[in-house]
Amino acid sequence: MSDDTGYVNLKYRPNNNDLITEFYVEPNNISIEQASENIASESSIGTWTDICTMQPEIAKKLKPSVYSISKINAGAGLNNVSNITGKGNAAIIKIAYPSELFEDGNMPQILSSIAGNIFGMKCVNNLRLNDIVFPRKLVKSFKGPEFGIEGIRKLTKVKHRPLLGTIIKPKVGLPPELHAKVAYDAWVGGCDIVKDDENLSSMSFNNFDERIRLTLAMRDKAQQETGEVKIYMPNISAEYSEMVRRADFIKAHRGTYMMIDILTVGWSALQGIRNLNKNLVIHAHRAGHAILTRNPKHGMSMLAIAKAARLVGTDQLHIGAVVGKMEGGASETTEIEHEIVKDSAMSRNALRQNWYGMKSVLPVCSGGLHPGHVPELIKIMGKDIVIQMGGGIHWNPKGTLRGARGARQAVEAVIKGKRLVDYAKAPCHEELREALEKFCPQNCK
């Protein structure tokens, strides 16, 4: 199906100026080709009917092309791709958009196009944005990460192992003094990083300014005692002008990081903070992502979110964990790190691939992790990660300090090539032994 006015053109070959998307599509009582036409039209220059204002030169210059349609059986799983001529009630389609359709350096506008009205159209029952490939022109229009993996390694002085972090628990409820004390115990126990949780901002029982003052003071104390660099990541998520004030407050008190709930504050707020060049590492929490990502047939993949977050300028990004409590598991997490589709036009290694010199993003693994998960996590994800444990550190009835020691000993064991159960036998590693007895007494490695 291809003509001068249609959007499906299976003979089209993308060029270096095109932004490319991959969608999973389930049509609603129309053909896949018709649904593809509607998706490409609504996400670019068209609308639901013919219009007298559509000039031929506009269509010629700006019309996107649906250049690939692979029909599948919607009930048989997304990997059951058949030949284009076969029968199917769903499809994987790829659309190439001229980059002129998008404003340079404007992520809200880009996503309003390729992830906007099309999800509400009656012509589709389900629609999922699986992947985005940005052309050089658009990539170069964004700042990207200020620090990236290399900058974070330099800042923390941790070169050859994963960074170990924790989240203050309970999520909310602690006053600033207790929050700072828990952070101190975690740092002294071996954590490199302590961060706020996604719903801790500035409450009546825990004022932001007071928390930052006290916690950074305890960071300094922990650094002096351990001889290691310690990181605190305060959550600045709020109304935009307040986010700017909080970032300035952190910097004035010699903080080095800020955390942002990137999806709930929005792409515009995130991009605005990055463009201010505060010289603070941006740790991106993905709170709310499952609203978009959890349904495998509708919404937007974590891969697509990760690519947008890297362009806008996050230095660290939650990508889930291959083990732990959160839905998604290995397939969702590793799709961000590895090739998704066998197509030269599609990208691989979303956080670390060579994007015309743009810095890489440090993946953050979190969600129900404990010391017993460390060997598998490093085996699958490598050493360039942050391993964040909340309950997996604060569980210990003898205190956070012992829980942190157990977690740090687990990381040390893997880096030294030791089995956790063997490493835990040493008298000086009793904290690891306690953790293994708690979390995996039957199958410790």
Buried (B, 14 or more C-beta within 10 A) or exposed (E): BEEEEBBBBEEBEBEEBBBBBBBBBBBEEBEBBBBBBBBBBBBBBBEEEEEEEBEEEEBEEEBBBBBBBBBBBBEEEBEEBBEBEEEBBBBBBBBBBBBEBBEEBBBBBBBBBBBBEBBEBEBBBBBBBBBBBBBEBBBBBBBBBBBBBEBBBEBBEBEEBBBBBBBBBEEBEBBBBEBBBBBBBBBBBBBBBBBBBBBBBBEEEBEBBBBBBBBBBBBEBBBEEEEBBBBBBBBBBBEBEBBBBBBBBBBEBEBBBBBBBBBBBBBBBBBBBBEEEBEBBBBBBBBBBBEBBEEBBBBBBBBBBBBBBBBBBBBBBBBBBBBBEBEBEBEBBBBBBEBBBEBEBBBEEBBBBEBEEBBBBBBBBBBBBBBBBBBBBBEBBEBBBBBBBBBBBBBBEEEBBBBBBBBBBBBBBBBEEBEBBEBBEEEEBBBBBBBBEBBBEEEBB
